[in-house]
Amino acid sequence: MVITYILLVVLFTHIVLFKKLIFKWNIFGVFFVSTIIFAVTGVLAFPFFKSYFFRAFVSFKLEIISDSDIIQTQIILVCGLLLVLYAYMFGMILLYGKVKCINHLNFRESISDNLSNTNYYFITVLIVLFVFAYLFVNRDVVLTGIAQGMLGREPDALLESRRGITSNYLYTVIVYNILPFLTIVSLYKSIKKSTLYSRVSFLILFSISFFLILMLFQKRPLIIFMLSLLLAGYVFRGNLITKKTKTKVLSKRQKRRKYIIYLGFLFSLLLILYYSATTYQFQNLFEAILKLSEIVLTRVFGRLSIPAFMYTHYFSEVGGHYGFTNIGMLSSVFGFEHFEDTKTLYTYFSRSDKDGSLAINSIMDFYGGFGYPGLLVGNVMLGFLLAVLERVLNTLEKNNINMVFTIFCFVFAYYLSQASLPRALMGYGFVFFILMWLMLQKRFKIKLRKFA
């Protein structure tokens, strides 16, 4: 417990000292805050709520995890996060000559237009035709997931439908990455033009994206999509709508109320999705809301923290570090055996014989792959990567397609707190965000700021 308190003090001190760097709308800030919320909080809280975690995650053999595993995990996560922080600051010094606190949503100029409408409409039509053709071929899988999984509350049916519908990599990438990107571009067009056609076009594309992401039978992508829309709406409305009359301008209180209602809707959506994914029986609505809220909060703070302890235990007591063997693309190219780390550890710690997988963030993945040398080198490289990406975004002109790309860079930073770097690049699609950004530039020409 002494080490836990020391780590808490060290972490809190760094947050206070570097708050101007962290609490900004920049790539590093999103990564840092997301890692704190979804991984570090649960890991540091574990010794204080150990019995509760054991009850909440009774399906796992958490008794295997020792006190030394807990302390080691806390050190790995906190030190890894601070390594990213210092590497990021050093990278910013190399790029700017000082530690520059960047806010990508701080506009000094109006949002200009560099969107290729021809490419946008062509890609949108092509993508929509493909996904509907794919769904028609796999309609039995989708209908089973809806009828038996979501409405029938059968977790096994949900799992089977999820595996079936995401078995095609191209379809998964389109629904995860390309459709949300196109939808936010459509949101910009609807706010900018404010015509009936642009609004209807956005509503149609939004409905398609919402339904298809929902049909992945996963909760996180849907919530991230909705939060991305919220952020995009905030950015575009604040910089595109001309304040003609005072009566049309919402007060800060009204805006705050709108955001609270929107976030309340997302939380309610999470409750509904968790209700359909569990077999709990409730006596009344009040009991259901309390229990489902507890499940949501437990998953928020435990989904990444519990697997972190498992990785620390397994790769120091059971198996050797996996290196690059957990990257499926590399195993296919070079012909070595693919080590499915998330599935292997799930099987090892699970009390049931059902298949499943765990989630781990980039910091713990560096340790799982290469031990402490990987923790050091990997997180230093990650800090430099975030600094370079920050510099690139800061040199871009504040036009519509660049701002959409910036929002999805925030999404990438979030996924780094949820998955390994290779999975965030390919599985969760940052590479495809880059491709969409390049393809939607007018005449494929990226415009830079005059004064970066």
Buried (B, 14 or more C-beta within 10 A) or exposed (E): EEBBEEBBEEBEEBBEEBEEBBBBBBBBBBBBBBBBBBBBBBBBBBBEBBEEBEEBBEEBEBEBBEEEBBBBBBBBBBBBBBBBBBBBBBBBEEBBEEBBBBEBBEEEEEBBEBBBEEBBEEBBEEBBEBBEEBBEEBEEBBEBBBEBBBEEBBEEBBBBBBEBBBEEEEBBBBBBBBBBBBBBBBBBBBBBEEEEEBBEBBEEBBEBBBEBBBBBBBBBBBBBBBBBBBBBBBBBEEBBEEEEEEEEEEEEEEBEEBEEEBEEEBBEBBBEBBBBBEEEEEEEEEEBBEBBBEBBEBBBBBBBBBBBBBBBBBBBEEBEBBBEBBBBEBBEEEEEEBBBBBBBBBBBBBEEEEEEBBBBBBBBBBBBBBBEEBBBEBBBBBBBBBBBBBBBBBEBBBBBBBBBBBBBBBBBBBBBBBBBBBBBBBBBBBBBBBBBBEBBBBEEEBBEBEEE
